[in-house]
Amino acid sequence: MSGELVAIVMFVGAFALVFGIRYLSNKEKMAMIERGIDPGAQKSTPKPFLSLKFGLLMMGLGLGLIIALFTTRAVFSANMTNAEEGQAVAVYFGSVFIFGGLGLIVSYLIEKKWLDQQP
């Protein structure tokens, strides 16, 4: 009974989400037409550093996982208790977020340095 209810709620929720997005998108385009703006003429600004940002983020996340692995193996023994397992999970999450954040900071510094050099 509970599994069937979950499936129905998920289906209805997904349908409502898609319907809502399409409805609001159509409403936005109609408002643009009323104001005399061509909705198809919008151009997205180029993002030249997007791949650099994601690359450095992924490198930071990977480095964080490796550092967390070495840290947990060095600090905790092979037979961990439940409390030590919780601490190991905290080391993993902390390392991933710290090194991922450092990757984004490095990306920002590279972008800022490049933009400052442009005339």
Secondary structure, DSSP 8 states (H G I E B T S, - for coil): -HHHHHHHHHHHHHHHHHHHHHHHHHHHHHHHHHTT--GGG------TTHHHHHHHHHHHHHHHHHHHHHHHHHHS-SS--HHHHHHHHHHHHHHHHHHHHHHHHHHHHHHHHHHHH--
